[in-house]
Amino acid sequence: MASKKNGTIYIGVTNDLIKRVYQHKNDLVDGFTKKYKFHNLVYYEVYNDINSAIEREKALKAWKRKWKVDLIESKNNGWRDLYENLL
């Protein structure tokens, strides 16, 4: 999730992406995501195994910001909100 193009980036794990993005878009989750207005799903990965997903989340969180931006832009150069594609 991102607050805007080249804005603050949030990385998380969920077992229900549509529900979780809806919660962020509507500021239903208190804390960091609500404070920084994370309303745009700009990148996501799908895993069949929760342990693999958590491992990847931890790895991405350790990345430098430039690497995260490059990853997003490799799949979504315009930082479009991908939420509608999920529905």
KOLGU-4560 file (N, C-alpha, C; in nm, 3 decimals, padded with zeros to 5 digits):
<recs>
<n_xx: 00.085 n_yy: -00.116 n_zz: 00.000 ca_xx: 00.000 ca_yy: 00.000 ca_zz: 00.000 c_xx: 00.090 c_yy: 00.123 c_zz: 00.000 mol: A seq: 1 type: MET>
<n_xx: 00.039 n_yy: 00.230 n_zz: -00.064 ca_xx: 00.113 ca_yy: 00.356 ca_zz: -00.066 c_xx: 00.017 c_yy: 00.471 c_zz: -00.041 mol: A seq: 2 type: ALA>
<n_xx: 00.071 n_yy: 00.576 n_zz: 00.017 ca_xx: -00.009 ca_yy: 00.694 ca_zz: 00.043 c_xx: -00.032 c_yy: 00.773 c_zz: -00.086 mol: A seq: 3 type: SER>
<n_xx: 00.067 n_yy: 00.769 n_zz: -00.175 ca_xx: 00.061 ca_yy: 00.835 ca_zz: -00.306 c_xx: 00.183 c_yy: 00.790 c_zz: -00.384 mol: A seq: 4 type: LYS>
<n_xx: 00.194 n_yy: 00.830 n_zz: -00.510 ca_xx: 00.312 ca_yy: 00.794 ca_zz: -00.589 c_xx: 00.437 c_yy: 00.848 c_zz: -00.520 mol: A seq: 5 type: LYS>
<n_xx: 00.532 n_yy: 00.759 n_zz: -00.500 ca_xx: 00.656 ca_yy: 00.790 ca_zz: -00.431 c_xx: 00.634 c_yy: 00.839 c_zz: -00.288 mol: A seq: 6 type: ASN>
<n_xx: 00.518 n_yy: 00.809 n_zz: -00.232 ca_xx: 00.490 ca_yy: 00.846 ca_zz: -00.093 c_xx: 00.536 c_yy: 00.736 c_zz: 00.002 mol: A seq: 7 type: GLY>
<n_xx: 00.479 n_yy: 00.737 n_zz: 00.120 ca_xx: 00.511 ca_yy: 00.637 ca_zz: 00.221 c_xx: 00.458 c_yy: 00.503 c_zz: 00.176 mol: A seq: 8 type: THR>
<n_xx: 00.537 n_yy: 00.399 n_zz: 00.199 ca_xx: 00.502 ca_yy: 00.262 ca_zz: 00.157 c_xx: 00.475 c_yy: 00.177 c_zz: 00.281 mol: A seq: 9 type: ILE>
<n_xx: 00.367 n_yy: 00.100 n_zz: 00.275 ca_xx: 00.333 ca_yy: 00.007 ca_zz: 00.382 c_xx: 00.337 c_yy: -00.134 c_zz: 00.328 mol: A seq: 10 type: TYR>
<n_xx: 00.402 n_yy: -00.224 n_zz: 00.400 ca_xx: 00.410 ca_yy: -00.365 ca_zz: 00.361 c_xx: 00.345 c_yy: -00.448 c_zz: 00.470 mol: A seq: 11 type: ILE>
<n_xx: 00.257 n_yy: -00.538 n_zz: 00.431 ca_xx: 00.191 ca_yy: -00.623 ca_zz: 00.529 c_xx: 00.153 c_yy: -00.756 c_zz: 00.469 mol: A seq: 12 type: GLY>
<n_xx: 00.100 n_yy: -00.843 n_zz: 00.554 ca_xx: 00.056 ca_yy: -00.976 ca_zz: 00.515 c_xx: -00.089 c_yy: -00.992 c_zz: 00.557 mol: A seq: 13 type: VAL>
<n_xx: -00.167 n_yy: -01.060 n_zz: 00.475 ca_xx: -00.307 ca_yy: -01.087 ca_zz: 00.508 c_xx: -00.352 c_yy: -01.214 c_zz: 00.438 mol: A seq: 14 type: THR>
<n_xx: -00.454 n_yy: -01.275 n_zz: 00.492 ca_xx: -00.513 ca_yy: -01.392 ca_zz: 00.426 c_xx: -00.638 c_yy: -01.353 c_zz: 00.347 mol: A seq: 15 type: ASN>
<n_xx: -00.672 n_yy: -01.224 n_zz: 00.347 ca_xx: -00.788 ca_yy: -01.174 ca_zz: 00.272 c_xx: -00.756 c_yy: -01.034 c_zz: 00.220 mol: A seq: 16 type: ASP>
<n_xx: -00.690 n_yy: -01.029 n_zz: 00.104 ca_xx: -00.640 ca_yy: -00.903 ca_zz: 00.049 c_xx: -00.752 c_yy: -00.803 c_zz: 00.021 mol: A seq: 17 type: LEU>
<n_xx: -00.861 n_yy: -00.848 n_zz: -00.037 ca_xx: -00.971 ca_yy: -00.757 ca_zz: -00.069 c_xx: -01.025 c_yy: -00.690 c_zz: 00.058 mol: A seq: 18 type: ILE>
<n_xx: -01.049 n_yy: -00.769 n_zz: 00.161 ca_xx: -01.101 ca_yy: -00.716 ca_zz: 00.287 c_xx: -01.001 c_yy: -00.619 c_zz: 00.350 mol: A seq: 19 type: LYS>
<n_xx: -00.875 n_yy: -00.656 n_zz: 00.352 ca_xx: -00.773 ca_yy: -00.574 ca_zz: 00.417 c_xx: -00.755 c_yy: -00.440 c_zz: 00.344 mol: A seq: 20 type: ARG>
<n_xx: -00.752 n_yy: -00.443 n_zz: 00.212 ca_xx: -00.738 ca_yy: -00.318 ca_zz: 00.137 c_xx: -00.860 c_yy: -00.230 c_zz: 00.161 mol: A seq: 21 type: VAL>
<n_xx: -00.979 n_yy: -00.288 n_zz: 00.163 ca_xx: -01.101 ca_yy: -00.212 ca_zz: 00.192 c_xx: -01.089 c_yy: -00.142 c_zz: 00.327 mol: A seq: 22 type: TYR>
<n_xx: -01.039 n_yy: -00.214 n_zz: 00.427 ca_xx: -01.022 ca_yy: -00.155 ca_zz: 00.560 c_xx: -00.927 c_yy: -00.036 c_zz: 00.556 mol: A seq: 23 type: GLN>
<n_xx: -00.816 n_yy: -00.050 n_zz: 00.484 ca_xx: -00.720 ca_yy: 00.061 ca_zz: 00.474 c_xx: -00.779 c_yy: 00.178 c_zz: 00.397 mol: A seq: 24 type: HIS>
<n_xx: -00.847 n_yy: 00.151 n_zz: 00.288 ca_xx: -00.905 ca_yy: 00.258 ca_zz: 00.205 c_xx: -01.008 c_yy: 00.339 c_zz: 00.282 mol: A seq: 25 type: LYS>
<n_xx: -01.075 n_yy: 00.276 n_zz: 00.375 ca_xx: -01.182 ca_yy: 00.341 ca_zz: 00.450 c_xx: -01.140 c_yy: 00.379 c_zz: 00.592 mol: A seq: 26 type: ASN>
<n_xx: -01.010 n_yy: 00.377 n_zz: 00.618 ca_xx: -00.953 ca_yy: 00.416 ca_zz: 00.748 c_xx: -01.017 c_yy: 00.343 c_zz: 00.865 mol: A seq: 27 type: ASP>
<n_xx: -01.042 n_yy: 00.214 n_zz: 00.846 ca_xx: -01.102 ca_yy: 00.132 ca_zz: 00.951 c_xx: -00.998 c_yy: 00.068 c_zz: 01.043 mol: A seq: 28 type: LEU>
<n_xx: -00.870 n_yy: 00.085 n_zz: 01.009 ca_xx: -00.761 ca_yy: 00.027 ca_zz: 01.087 c_xx: -00.685 c_yy: 00.141 c_zz: 01.153 mol: A seq: 29 type: VAL>
<n_xx: -00.691 n_yy: 00.149 n_zz: 01.286 ca_xx: -00.620 ca_yy: 00.254 ca_zz: 01.357 c_xx: -00.469 c_yy: 00.231 c_zz: 01.350 mol: A seq: 30 type: ASP>
<n_xx: -00.396 n_yy: 00.338 n_zz: 01.361 ca_xx: -00.250 ca_yy: 00.328 ca_zz: 01.368 c_xx: -00.181 c_yy: 00.388 c_zz: 01.247 mol: A seq: 31 type: GLY>
<n_xx: -00.067 n_yy: 00.330 n_zz: 01.215 ca_xx: 00.023 ca_yy: 00.380 ca_zz: 01.110 c_xx: -00.048 c_yy: 00.397 c_zz: 00.977 mol: A seq: 32 type: PHE>
<n_xx: -00.125 n_yy: 00.297 n_zz: 00.935 ca_xx: -00.187 ca_yy: 00.304 ca_zz: 00.803 c_xx: -00.294 c_yy: 00.413 c_zz: 00.795 mol: A seq: 33 type: THR>
<n_xx: -00.367 n_yy: 00.433 n_zz: 00.902 ca_xx: -00.469 ca_yy: 00.538 ca_zz: 00.904 c_xx: -00.403 c_yy: 00.676 c_zz: 00.908 mol: A seq: 34 type: LYS>
<n_xx: -00.298 n_yy: 00.690 n_zz: 00.987 ca_xx: -00.229 ca_yy: 00.819 ca_zz: 01.002 c_xx: -00.172 c_yy: 00.867 c_zz: 00.869 mol: A seq: 35 type: LYS>
<n_xx: -00.116 n_yy: 00.776 n_zz: 00.790 ca_xx: -00.050 ca_yy: 00.815 ca_zz: 00.666 c_xx: -00.136 c_yy: 00.795 c_zz: 00.542 mol: A seq: 36 type: TYR>
<n_xx: -00.264 n_yy: 00.764 n_zz: 00.561 ca_xx: -00.361 ca_yy: 00.755 ca_zz: 00.450 c_xx: -00.318 c_yy: 00.656 c_zz: 00.341 mol: A seq: 37 type: LYS>
<n_xx: -00.295 n_yy: 00.532 n_zz: 00.382 ca_xx: -00.261 ca_yy: 00.428 ca_zz: 00.286 c_xx: -00.388 c_yy: 00.383 c_zz: 00.216 mol: A seq: 38 type: PHE>
<n_xx: -00.417 n_yy: 00.441 n_zz: 00.102 ca_xx: -00.540 ca_yy: 00.411 ca_zz: 00.030 c_xx: -00.517 c_yy: 00.346 c_zz: -00.105 mol: A seq: 39 type: HIS>
<n_xx: -00.392 n_yy: 00.330 n_zz: -00.147 ca_xx: -00.364 ca_yy: 00.277 ca_zz: -00.280 c_xx: -00.286 c_yy: 00.146 c_zz: -00.274 mol: A seq: 40 type: ASN>
<n_xx: -00.346 n_yy: 00.042 n_zz: -00.330 ca_xx: -00.276 ca_yy: -00.085 ca_zz: -00.344 c_xx: -00.194 c_yy: -00.076 c_zz: -00.472 mol: A seq: 41 type: LEU>
<n_xx: -00.063 n_yy: -00.065 n_zz: -00.458 ca_xx: 00.023 ca_yy: -00.044 ca_zz: -00.574 c_xx: 00.102 c_yy: -00.168 c_zz: -00.614 mol: A seq: 42 type: VAL>
<n_xx: 00.104 n_yy: -00.269 n_zz: -00.526 ca_xx: 00.180 ca_yy: -00.391 ca_zz: -00.554 c_xx: 00.133 c_yy: -00.499 c_zz: -00.457 mol: A seq: 43 type: TYR>
<n_xx: 00.128 n_yy: -00.621 n_zz: -00.505 ca_xx: 00.100 ca_yy: -00.733 ca_zz: -00.416 c_xx: 00.156 c_yy: -00.861 c_zz: -00.475 mol: A seq: 44 type: TYR>
<n_xx: 00.178 n_yy: -00.957 n_zz: -00.390 ca_xx: 00.223 ca_yy: -01.090 ca_zz: -00.428 c_xx: 00.131 c_yy: -01.190 c_zz: -00.361 mol: A seq: 45 type: GLU>
<n_xx: 00.107 n_yy: -01.303 n_zz: -00.427 ca_xx: 00.020 ca_yy: -01.407 ca_zz: -00.374 c_xx: 00.103 c_yy: -01.530 c_zz: -00.340 mol: A seq: 46 type: VAL>
<n_xx: 00.080 n_yy: -01.582 n_zz: -00.221 ca_xx: 00.149 ca_yy: -01.703 ca_zz: -00.174 c_xx: 00.046 c_yy: -01.803 c_zz: -00.126 mol: A seq: 47 type: TYR>
<n_xx: 00.072 n_yy: -01.930 n_zz: -00.150 ca_xx: -00.016 ca_yy: -02.036 ca_zz: -00.101 c_xx: 00.018 c_yy: -02.079 c_zz: 00.041 mol: A seq: 48 type: ASN>
<n_xx: 00.137 n_yy: -02.042 n_zz: 00.085 ca_xx: 00.186 ca_yy: -02.083 ca_zz: 00.216 c_xx: 00.211 c_yy: -01.959 c_zz: 00.303 mol: A seq: 49 type: ASP>
<n_xx: 00.148 n_yy: -01.950 n_zz: 00.419 ca_xx: 00.160 ca_yy: -01.833 ca_zz: 00.505 c_xx: 00.303 c_yy: -01.810 c_zz: 00.551 mol: A seq: 50 type: ILE>
<n_xx: 00.377 n_yy: -01.917 n_zz: 00.574 ca_xx: 00.515 ca_yy: -01.902 ca_zz: 00.619 c_xx: 00.602 c_yy: -01.836 c_zz: 00.512 mol: A seq: 51 type: ASN>
<n_xx: 00.579 n_yy: -01.872 n_zz: 00.387 ca_xx: 00.651 ca_yy: -01.808 ca_zz: 00.276 c_xx: 00.614 c_yy: -01.662 c_zz: 00.264 mol: A seq: 52 type: SER>
<n_xx: 00.487 n_yy: -01.632 n_zz: 00.285 ca_xx: 00.440 ca_yy: -01.493 ca_zz: 00.277 c_xx: 00.503 c_yy: -01.409 c_zz: 00.387 mol: A seq: 53 type: ALA>
<n_xx: 00.509 n_yy: -01.462 n_zz: 00.508 ca_xx: 00.568 ca_yy: -01.389 ca_zz: 00.620 c_xx: 00.718 c_yy: -01.370 c_zz: 00.599 mol: A seq: 54 type: ILE>
<n_xx: 00.784 n_yy: -01.471 n_zz: 00.548 ca_xx: 00.927 ca_yy: -01.461 ca_zz: 00.517 c_xx: 00.953 c_yy: -01.351 c_zz: 00.414 mol: A seq: 55 type: GLU>
<n_xx: 00.870 n_yy: -01.346 n_zz: 00.311 ca_xx: 00.885 ca_yy: -01.243 ca_zz: 00.207 c_xx: 00.856 c_yy: -01.104 c_zz: 00.265 mol: A seq: 56 type: ARG>
<n_xx: 00.754 n_yy: -01.093 n_zz: 00.348 ca_xx: 00.721 ca_yy: -00.965 ca_zz: 00.411 c_xx: 00.842 c_yy: -00.913 c_zz: 00.490 mol: A seq: 57 type: GLU>
<n_xx: 00.901 n_yy: -00.998 n_zz: 00.571 ca_xx: 01.017 ca_yy: -00.957 ca_zz: 00.651 c_xx: 01.134 c_yy: -00.915 c_zz: 00.562 mol: A seq: 58 type: LYS>
<n_xx: 01.155 n_yy: -00.987 n_zz: 00.453 ca_xx: 01.263 ca_yy: -00.953 ca_zz: 00.361 c_xx: 01.238 c_yy: -00.816 c_zz: 00.297 mol: A seq: 59 type: ALA>
<n_xx: 01.116 n_yy: -00.793 n_zz: 00.249 ca_xx: 01.083 ca_yy: -00.665 ca_zz: 00.185 c_xx: 01.097 c_yy: -00.548 c_zz: 00.283 mol: A seq: 60 type: LEU>
<n_xx: 01.055 n_yy: -00.569 n_zz: 00.407 ca_xx: 01.065 ca_yy: -00.463 ca_zz: 00.506 c_xx: 01.211 c_yy: -00.425 c_zz: 00.533 mol: A seq: 61 type: LYS>
<n_xx: 01.302 n_yy: -00.519 n_zz: 00.512 ca_xx: 01.444 ca_yy: -00.493 ca_zz: 00.534 c_xx: 01.511 c_yy: -00.425 c_zz: 00.414 mol: A seq: 62 type: ALA>
<n_xx: 01.442 n_yy: -00.422 n_zz: 00.301 ca_xx: 01.498 ca_yy: -00.363 ca_zz: 00.180 c_xx: 01.513 c_yy: -00.212 c_zz: 00.194 mol: A seq: 63 type: TRP>
<n_xx: 01.607 n_yy: -00.157 n_zz: 00.116 ca_xx: 01.620 ca_yy: -00.013 ca_zz: 00.103 c_xx: 01.498 c_yy: 00.041 c_zz: 00.027 mol: A seq: 64 type: LYS>
<n_xx: 01.464 n_yy: 00.165 n_zz: 00.053 ca_xx: 01.347 ca_yy: 00.226 ca_zz: -00.012 c_xx: 01.358 c_yy: 00.220 c_zz: -00.164 mol: A seq: 65 type: ARG>
<n_xx: 01.474 n_yy: 00.249 n_zz: -00.219 ca_xx: 01.491 ca_yy: 00.247 ca_zz: -00.365 c_xx: 01.456 c_yy: 00.111 c_zz: -00.422 mol: A seq: 66 type: LYS>
<n_xx: 01.494 n_yy: 00.005 n_zz: -00.355 ca_xx: 01.463 ca_yy: -00.130 ca_zz: -00.403 c_xx: 01.311 c_yy: -00.152 c_zz: -00.404 mol: A seq: 67 type: TRP>
<n_xx: 01.243 n_yy: -00.104 n_zz: -00.302 ca_xx: 01.097 ca_yy: -00.118 ca_zz: -00.295 c_xx: 01.030 c_yy: -00.041 c_zz: -00.409 mol: A seq: 68 type: LYS>
<n_xx: 01.076 n_yy: 00.082 n_zz: -00.432 ca_xx: 01.021 ca_yy: 00.165 ca_zz: -00.540 c_xx: 01.046 c_yy: 00.097 c_zz: -00.674 mol: A seq: 69 type: VAL>
<n_xx: 01.166 n_yy: 00.045 n_zz: -00.694 ca_xx: 01.198 ca_yy: -00.025 ca_zz: -00.819 c_xx: 01.110 c_yy: -00.147 c_zz: -00.838 mol: A seq: 70 type: ASP>
<n_xx: 01.083 n_yy: -00.221 n_zz: -00.732 ca_xx: 00.996 ca_yy: -00.338 ca_zz: -00.740 c_xx: 00.855 c_yy: -00.297 c_zz: -00.781 mol: A seq: 71 type: LEU>
<n_xx: 00.801 n_yy: -00.195 n_zz: -00.716 ca_xx: 00.667 ca_yy: -00.146 ca_zz: -00.751 c_xx: 00.663 c_yy: -00.103 c_zz: -00.897 mol: A seq: 72 type: ILE>
<n_xx: 00.761 n_yy: -00.024 n_zz: -00.936 ca_xx: 00.761 ca_yy: 00.031 ca_zz: -01.072 c_xx: 00.789 c_yy: -00.074 c_zz: -01.179 mol: A seq: 73 type: GLU>
<n_xx: 00.848 n_yy: -00.186 n_zz: -01.141 ca_xx: 00.870 ca_yy: -00.293 ca_zz: -01.239 c_xx: 00.738 c_yy: -00.357 c_zz: -01.281 mol: A seq: 74 type: SER>
<n_xx: 00.638 n_yy: -00.350 n_zz: -01.197 ca_xx: 00.506 ca_yy: -00.408 ca_zz: -01.228 c_xx: 00.397 c_yy: -00.302 c_zz: -01.245 mol: A seq: 75 type: LYS>
<n_xx: 00.418 n_yy: -00.184 n_zz: -01.187 ca_xx: 00.314 ca_yy: -00.081 ca_zz: -01.185 c_xx: 00.381 c_yy: 00.057 c_zz: -01.192 mol: A seq: 76 type: ASN>
<n_xx: 00.434 n_yy: 00.088 n_zz: -01.308 ca_xx: 00.513 ca_yy: 00.210 ca_zz: -01.325 c_xx: 00.436 c_yy: 00.337 c_zz: -01.289 mol: A seq: 77 type: ASN>
<n_xx: 00.307 n_yy: 00.340 n_zz: -01.312 ca_xx: 00.227 ca_yy: 00.458 ca_zz: -01.282 c_xx: 00.173 c_yy: 00.463 c_zz: -01.140 mol: A seq: 78 type: GLY>
<n_xx: 00.204 n_yy: 00.365 n_zz: -01.058 ca_xx: 00.155 ca_yy: 00.354 ca_zz: -00.921 c_xx: 00.002 c_yy: 00.358 c_zz: -00.917 mol: A seq: 79 type: TRP>
<n_xx: -00.060 n_yy: 00.292 n_zz: -01.018 ca_xx: -00.206 ca_yy: 00.284 ca_zz: -01.021 c_xx: -00.258 c_yy: 00.206 c_zz: -00.900 mol: A seq: 80 type: ARG>
<n_xx: -00.377 n_yy: 00.239 n_zz: -00.858 ca_xx: -00.441 ca_yy: 00.163 ca_zz: -00.750 c_xx: -00.494 c_yy: 00.034 c_zz: -00.810 mol: A seq: 81 type: ASP>
<n_xx: -00.443 n_yy: -00.079 n_zz: -00.764 ca_xx: -00.477 ca_yy: -00.212 ca_zz: -00.820 c_xx: -00.599 c_yy: -00.275 c_zz: -00.753 mol: A seq: 82 type: LEU>
<n_xx: -00.658 n_yy: -00.208 n_zz: -00.659 ca_xx: -00.771 ca_yy: -00.265 ca_zz: -00.583 c_xx: -00.887 c_yy: -00.305 c_zz: -00.673 mol: A seq: 83 type: TYR>
<n_xx: -00.923 n_yy: -00.220 n_zz: -00.766 ca_xx: -01.037 ca_yy: -00.250 ca_zz: -00.854 c_xx: -01.012 c_yy: -00.376 c_zz: -00.937 mol: A seq: 84 type: GLU>
<n_xx: -00.887 n_yy: -00.407 n_zz: -00.968 ca_xx: -00.854 ca_yy: -00.527 ca_zz: -01.044 c_xx: -00.886 c_yy: -00.654 c_zz: -00.965 mol: A seq: 85 type: ASN>
<n_xx: -00.888 n_yy: -00.644 n_zz: -00.832 ca_xx: -00.915 ca_yy: -00.759 ca_zz: -00.747 c_xx: -01.062 c_yy: -00.795 c_zz: -00.741 mol: A seq: 86 type: LEU>
<n_xx: -01.147 n_yy: -00.694 n_zz: -00.762 ca_xx: -01.292 ca_yy: -00.713 ca_zz: -00.745 c_xx: -01.357 c_yy: -00.784 c_zz: -00.857 mol: A seq: 87 type: LEU>
</recs>
